[in-house]
Amino acid sequence: MTLEEAILRFGREKRNGRRVVFTNGCFDLLHPGHIRGFELARQMGDALIVGLNSDASVRQLKGPTRPVIPEGERAEILSALEPIDAVIIFNELTPREVISRLLPDVLVKGGDWPGDQIVGREEVEAAGGRVVSIPFVTGYSTTSMLQKVREGSGPSSVNKMPQPKGKRESRTDS
């Protein structure tokens, strides 16, 4: 969904008394921390909009090997989740423009963000909305998931199938 489409759709919903909630992130590889955050955010209103960093902005924020999953696929996955009503892809490093134009009733970020560093706080509060910091779910991180994959550790390495007799190991297995 484009920002303009979201403004039209959710602006109308806000005028009809529905509370619009917004959160954002890269959401490169989804994990339970993301899902729990979406569920908590959705409980704070009638519609949840997720701002999704574009591939270019993820590369700038996370480095040249990210994202793992392209923006169109990340948006499709997020859109399929029950708590999420809309996904807006943005190219900037922060969602400030999206937030300032959309003006959600509630802006939600994970507890790993200090309150004074939550982008869009000023705009949302100036418009009468509120900013909520939800508890950070420890033990989950896309970066740590990717590190485990690169190191070959984690549950998948325990379940490796033995090589058939007579077959040479591939270079990646040696």
C-alpha positions in Angstrom: 0.0 0.0 0.0 1.3 3.5 -0.8 1.5 6.2 1.8 -1.2 8.1 -0.1 -3.5 5.1 -0.1 -3.0 4.6 3.6 -3.7 8.3 4.4 -7.0 8.0 2.4 -8.1 4.7 4.0 -7.0 5.2 7.5 -7.7 8.9 7.7 -11.3 8.0 7.0 -11.2 5.3 9.7 -9.8 7.7 12.2 -12.6 10.2 11.4 -15.0 7.3 12.1 -13.6 6.9 15.6 -11.2 4.0 14.9 -7.7 4.1 16.5 -4.8 3.6 14.1 -1.6 2.1 15.4 1.8 2.3 13.7 5.1 0.5 14.1 8.0 0.1 11.9 11.2 -1.9 11.2 13.3 -3.9 8.7 11.6 -7.3 9.6 14.1 -9.1 7.5 13.7 -12.6 9.1 10.6 -12.8 11.3 10.9 -14.3 14.7 8.7 -14.7 17.8 9.8 -11.3 19.1 8.4 -9.6 16.0 5.1 -11.6 16.2 4.5 -10.8 19.9 5.2 -7.1 19.2 2.7 -7.0 16.3 0.1 -8.7 18.6 0.7 -6.2 21.4 0.6 -3.3 19.0 -2.7 -4.4 17.4 -4.3 -4.6 20.8 -3.8 -0.9 21.2 -6.1 0.1 18.4 -8.5 -0.9 15.6 -5.9 -1.1 12.8 -2.2 -1.7 12.7 0.0 -0.2 10.0 3.6 -1.4 9.6 6.2 0.8 8.1 8.8 -1.4 6.3 12.3 -0.3 5.5 13.0 -0.7 1.8 15.9 -2.8 0.6 18.1 0.3 0.1 17.4 1.6 3.6 18.0 -1.8 5.2 21.4 -2.0 3.4 22.3 1.5 4.7 21.3 0.5 8.3 22.4 -3.1 8.5 25.2 -3.5 5.9 25.7 -4.8 2.3 24.6 -8.4 3.1 21.1 -7.3 4.2 18.3 -7.7 3.6 18.1 -11.4 3.2 14.5 -11.2 1.9 13.6 -8.6 -0.7 11.2 -5.8 0.3 8.3 -7.1 -1.8 8.5 -10.5 -0.2 8.9 -9.1 3.3 5.8 -6.9 2.7 3.8 -9.9 1.4 4.7 -12.0 4.5 3.8 -9.1 6.9 0.5 -8.5 5.1 -0.5 -12.1 5.6 -0.2 -11.8 9.4 -3.5 -11.5 11.2 -2.6 -8.4 13.4 -1.4 -6.3 10.5 -3.9 -4.3 8.4 -1.5 -2.6 6.0 2.2 -2.4 5.1 3.9 0.8 3.8 7.4 0.5 2.3 9.6 3.6 2.9 13.0 4.4 1.4 14.3 6.8 4.0 16.4 5.7 6.9 13.6 6.6 9.4 9.8 6.6 9.0 9.5 10.3 10.1 7.8 11.4 6.9 5.4 8.4 6.9 4.5 9.1 10.6 4.2 12.9 10.2 1.8 12.4 7.2 -0.2 9.5 8.6 -0.3 10.8 12.2 -1.3 7.5 13.9 -3.2 7.6 17.2 -0.6 5.3 18.7 3.1 4.9 17.8 4.6 1.7 19.0 8.3 0.7 19.3 10.1 -2.1 21.1 11.6 -1.5 24.5 15.1 -1.6 23.0 14.5 2.0 21.8 14.9 4.7 24.4 11.8 6.8 24.5 13.6 10.0 23.6 15.0 8.3 20.5 11.7 7.1 19.0 11.3 8.7 15.6 8.0 10.4 15.2 7.3 10.9 18.9 7.1 14.7 18.6 4.7 14.6 15.6 2.4 12.0 17.2 2.2 13.6 20.6 1.7 17.1 19.0 -1.3 15.7 17.2 -2.8 14.3 20.4 -1.6 10.7 20.0 0.5 8.6 22.3 3.8 6.8 22.0 4.1 3.4 23.6 7.3 1.4 24.2 6.5 -2.3 24.4 8.7 -4.8 26.3 11.6 -6.1 24.2 11.5 -9.9 23.9 15.0 -11.1 24.8 16.6 -14.0 23.1 15.4 -13.1 19.5 17.4 -11.1 17.0 17.6 -11.3 13.2 21.3 -10.5 13.4 21.9 -13.4 15.9 19.8 -15.8 13.7 21.9 -14.9 10.7 25.1 -15.4 12.7 23.9 -18.9 13.7 23.2 -19.8 10.1 26.7 -18.6 9.0 28.3 -20.6 11.8 26.3 -23.6 11.1 25.0 -23.8 14.7 21.5 -24.0 16.0 18.8 -26.7 15.7 19.4 -27.3 11.9 23.0 -28.4 12.4 22.0 -31.1 14.9 19.7 -32.7 12.3 22.1 -32.9 9.4 21.6 -36.0 7.3 24.6 -38.4 7.0 26.3 -38.5 3.6 25.6 -41.6 1.6 28.6 -44.0 1.3 30.9 -43.3 -1.6 29.7 -39.7 -2.0 32.3 -37.0 -1.5 31.5 -34.2 0.9 30.9 -30.9 -0.8 33.2 -28.0 -0.2 30.6 -26.4 2.1 30.5 -29.6 4.3 34.3 -29.8 4.7 
